[in-house]
Amino acid sequence: MSTRVAKRNGVVILKPNGKLIGNAVNELSQTIYGELPKSGDNPKLLIDFDNVSLMDSSGLGMLMGVHLDMQKRGGRVGVCHVGSNIKSLIVRSKLIGTFEHFNGEHQAVTGLTAQGT
């Protein structure tokens, strides 16, 4: 799995590509935690699932860990372009309200950087 990383208006944008299962989960986790120290206080993270075709429970567990870590840091996690497979996993796990969902990158950057949300 490869992951493109960008930064826009203080939001770290991760665009993983492929299946988020097995070793790919560790790779994405390392990428995320490699970027967080560069983000300062109240980090904002967007994961764009547009090019992820499959995610298993280990991927979901990693995302939950990232979410909890971001809360401790006063940060926020958003997701966009969540496909039916991933959305179904999140819904079945009753975690649909855990992540901030956006339709696309522009809307996510605007939403994650808005004050008071």
Summary of the structure (lengths in Angstrom):
residues: 117
radius of gyration: 12.9
end to end distance: 32.3
largest distance: 36.9
contacts: 348
relative contact order: 0.19
helix: 44%
strand: 30%
